[in-house]
Amino acid sequence: MDYSWRNLNNIYQHVLKLGMLSPPEDVIACWLLFSSKPKIETFLELGSYIGGGLGIFNEALCETGHSNVHFTGVDHLDFIGATTTGAWYTDHFKKCLTDEEVLALSKINGVNEAEDWIRERTARLTGLDLNVTCLKNEQEVTGQFDIIHHDYGDGVNENLSTIKTAIPLLKDDGIYIVDDWCTGAPLRTWATVIAQQEGLLFPVMWGKNKVFFAKNKQQAQHIVNLILANPNCNRKLFRPMPGSDFFGDYYKTIRMHWQAMQWS
Ligand SMILES: C[S@@+](CC[C@H](N)C(=O)[O-])C[C@H]1O[C@@H](n2cnc3c(N)ncnc32)[C@H](O)[C@@H]1O
């Protein structure tokens, strides 16, 4: 699967099929990051849901030379009752899951079964093995991660607490990705701004709904330079953004021009 901007429409269809809750433009931003980082071995997803994101990240990582990444997926699995509670997930299930998959999902009892369900579905839909451990709660996570994808939380304090729990789990040169940095989760955005003011997160790249951060200024600038030096970095679509002087003189970030990606 080509995860570059050249393949936006097919990536969109693939994201819908796997049931990842992200715009395809953000998947392309992840692909650019993955192909700019020398080594990625561990990936933590906070909010693994039905595993669509895990499957897509796994494919994009393999394509960019990071095979056999170990994933940890955290999810309290409350969505499993969605077909009976009428939650919004019900409509999403209809979009991406077969009747058999919904039935099997409804019978899942605990993280070990969720892990098997996600692994089997990923292998069937992507043809790749997914090396994943599922946990129910962020407090159970141990280890050090190259990438953390933060994809749950409504309130400011809840999100700030997740950031403060997760940052010590991020390697010094790791990247912290926050999803729904938009009106999709406005208070998560707010929490992230507070975390930046507290010196916990330093922006690297602004995607469509995902924003990419490092945990210190030096690493943020290092990865910005690696991305800009990457031959896959189409400068019409990924533009250096000067003037981020809040973080100090000459601090630079990258803005993805996702509108131009759609036009092209
Ligand atoms: C938006 S979905 C994640 C989508 C997924 N990352 C993807 O790209 O397809 C958020 C998930 O987080 C889970 N969740 C919400 N709050 C949580 C919490 N405090 N702890 C663990 N899981 C949580 C929900 O059950 C839901 O499956």
The ligand as an SDF file (V2000), in Angstrom:
LIG
                    3D

 27 29  0  0  0  0  0  0  0  0999 V2000
  -11.8060    7.6940   19.1330 C   0  0  0  0  0  0  0  0  0  0  0  0
  -11.7300    6.0610   19.6540 S   0  0  0  0  0  0  0  0  0  0  0  0
  -10.1200    5.5820   19.1030 C   0  0  0  0  0  0  0  0  0  0  0  0
  -10.0210    5.3530   17.6170 C   0  0  0  0  0  0  0  0  0  0  0  0
   -8.7710    4.6660   17.1500 C   0  0  0  0  0  0  0  0  0  0  0  0
   -7.5600    5.2430   17.7050 N   0  0  0  0  0  0  0  0  0  0  0  0
   -8.6610    4.6740   15.6390 C   0  0  0  0  0  0  0  0  0  0  0  0
   -7.8360    5.4350   15.0970 O   0  0  0  0  0  0  0  0  0  0  0  0
   -9.4040    3.9720   14.9960 O   0  0  0  0  0  0  0  0  0  0  0  0
  -11.4980    6.2410   21.3740 C   0  0  0  0  0  0  0  0  0  0  0  0
  -11.4360    4.9210   22.1290 C   0  0  0  0  0  0  0  0  0  0  0  0
  -10.9440    5.1900   23.4370 O   0  0  0  0  0  0  0  0  0  0  0  0
  -11.6190    4.3900   24.3930 C   0  0  0  0  0  0  0  0  0  0  0  0
  -11.5120    5.1520   25.6670 N   0  0  0  0  0  0  0  0  0  0  0  0
  -12.0840    6.3450   25.9780 C   0  0  0  0  0  0  0  0  0  0  0  0
  -11.6800    6.7880   27.1830 N   0  0  0  0  0  0  0  0  0  0  0  0
  -10.8160    5.8440   27.6530 C   0  0  0  0  0  0  0  0  0  0  0  0
  -10.0560    5.7130   28.8360 C   0  0  0  0  0  0  0  0  0  0  0  0
  -10.0700    6.6710   29.7900 N   0  0  0  0  0  0  0  0  0  0  0  0
   -9.2990    4.6130   29.0080 N   0  0  0  0  0  0  0  0  0  0  0  0
   -9.2630    3.6530   28.0620 C   0  0  0  0  0  0  0  0  0  0  0  0
   -9.9570    3.7100   26.9010 N   0  0  0  0  0  0  0  0  0  0  0  0
  -10.7300    4.8020   26.6950 C   0  0  0  0  0  0  0  0  0  0  0  0
  -13.0270    4.1950   23.8340 C   0  0  0  0  0  0  0  0  0  0  0  0
  -13.5460    2.9520   24.2550 O   0  0  0  0  0  0  0  0  0  0  0  0
  -12.7760    4.2110   22.3060 C   0  0  0  0  0  0  0  0  0  0  0  0
  -12.6680    2.9140   21.8020 O   0  0  0  0  0  0  0  0  0  0  0  0
  1  2  1  0
  2  3  1  0
  2 10  1  0
  3  4  1  0
  4  5  1  0
  5  6  1  0
  5  7  1  0
  7  8  2  0
  7  9  1  0
 10 11  1  0
 11 12  1  0
 11 26  1  0
 12 13  1  0
 13 14  1  0
 13 24  1  0
 14 15  1  0
 14 23  1  0
 15 16  2  0
 16 17  1  0
 17 18  1  0
 17 23  2  0
 18 19  1  0
 18 20  2  0
 20 21  1  0
 21 22  2  0
 22 23  1  0
 24 25  1  0
 24 26  1  0
 26 27  1  0
M  CHG  2   2   1   9  -1
M  END
$$$$
